[in-house]
Amino acid sequence: MHTVRHLKIRSAPLLAVVLTAGGCAPGPPPPVFPALFGFGVSWLIVGLLAWIGVMLWKRRGPVPPRRTDYLTEAINGIHKRLNLLEDRIEQLEKRRDGKHG
């Protein structure tokens, strides 16, 4: 003899599958874009916005060239500093040799 509780437990997986499949069913179609003011006027507005976007994009002007010589400038700066340090070391060695010589 089946009890009510036993039937609920047996039908729970079947109910879950049916509800899951029902959740994936297609709904009503979305509104056709742009359906804001009517078919003709909306497309004119979209065209006007696209034209404004293109004009702003063209007005932006040329893109400035990227600097790629920063590494060369850094190496040249290091080289100059090393030359100055070498000169100072030579001067200190000459002074030391002059005092002891």
C-alpha positions as CSV (number, residue, x, y, z in Angstrom):
1,M,0.0,0.0,0.0
2,H,1.4,3.4,-1.0
3,T,1.2,6.3,1.3
4,V,1.0,9.9,0.3
5,R,4.5,10.6,1.6
6,H,5.9,7.8,-0.5
7,L,4.3,9.2,-3.6
8,K,5.7,12.7,-2.9
9,I,9.2,11.3,-2.6
10,R,9.0,9.3,-5.8
11,S,7.6,12.2,-7.9
12,A,10.1,14.8,-6.6
13,P,12.9,13.9,-9.2
14,L,10.3,13.9,-12.0
15,L,8.9,17.2,-10.8
16,A,12.4,18.7,-10.7
17,V,13.1,17.6,-14.3
18,V,9.8,19.0,-15.6
19,L,10.3,22.3,-13.8
20,T,13.9,22.6,-15.1
21,A,12.7,21.9,-18.7
22,G,9.9,24.3,-18.3
23,G,12.3,27.1,-17.2
24,C,14.2,26.7,-20.4
25,A,11.1,27.1,-22.6
26,P,11.2,30.1,-24.9
27,G,9.2,33.1,-23.8
28,P,7.8,35.9,-25.9
29,P,10.2,37.5,-28.4
30,P,12.1,40.6,-27.3
31,P,10.9,43.9,-28.8
32,V,12.4,44.8,-32.2
33,F,15.1,47.4,-31.8
34,P,14.5,50.3,-31.8
35,A,10.8,50.3,-30.9
36,L,10.8,53.5,-28.9
37,F,9.0,56.0,-31.1
38,G,7.8,53.9,-34.0
39,F,9.7,52.2,-36.8
40,G,10.8,55.1,-39.0
41,V,11.5,57.7,-36.4
42,S,13.5,55.3,-34.2
43,W,15.8,54.3,-37.1
44,L,16.4,58.0,-37.9
45,I,17.4,58.6,-34.3
46,V,19.8,55.6,-34.4
47,G,21.3,56.9,-37.7
48,L,21.7,60.3,-36.3
49,L,23.5,58.9,-33.2
50,A,25.8,56.8,-35.4
51,W,26.6,59.9,-37.6
52,I,27.4,61.9,-34.4
53,G,29.7,59.1,-33.2
54,V,31.6,59.0,-36.5
55,M,32.0,62.8,-36.6
56,L,33.3,62.8,-33.0
57,W,35.7,59.9,-33.9
58,K,37.0,61.8,-36.9
59,R,37.4,65.0,-35.0
60,R,39.6,63.3,-32.5
61,G,42.6,64.0,-34.8
62,P,45.7,62.0,-35.5
63,V,47.1,59.7,-32.8
64,P,50.4,61.0,-31.4
65,P,53.3,58.7,-32.1
66,R,54.5,56.5,-29.2
67,R,57.8,57.1,-27.7
68,T,60.0,54.0,-28.0
69,D,63.4,55.5,-27.4
70,Y,63.1,55.8,-23.6
71,L,65.3,52.7,-23.1
72,T,68.0,54.3,-25.3
73,E,67.8,57.5,-23.3
74,A,68.1,55.7,-20.0
75,I,71.2,53.7,-21.2
76,N,72.8,56.9,-22.4
77,G,72.1,58.6,-19.1
78,I,73.7,55.7,-17.2
79,H,76.7,55.9,-19.5
80,K,77.2,59.6,-18.8
81,R,77.1,59.0,-15.1
82,L,79.6,56.2,-15.3
83,N,82.0,58.4,-17.3
84,L,81.7,61.1,-14.6
85,L,82.4,58.5,-11.8
86,E,85.4,57.2,-13.7
87,D,86.8,60.7,-14.0
88,R,86.3,61.4,-10.3
89,I,88.0,58.1,-9.4
90,E,90.9,59.0,-11.6
91,Q,91.2,62.4,-10.0
92,L,91.1,60.8,-6.5
93,E,93.8,58.3,-7.5
94,K,96.0,61.1,-8.8
95,R,95.6,63.1,-5.6
96,R,96.4,60.0,-3.5
97,D,99.4,59.2,-5.6
98,G,100.6,62.8,-5.4
99,K,100.4,62.8,-1.6
100,H,102.2,59.4,-1.2
101,G,104.7,59.9,-4.0
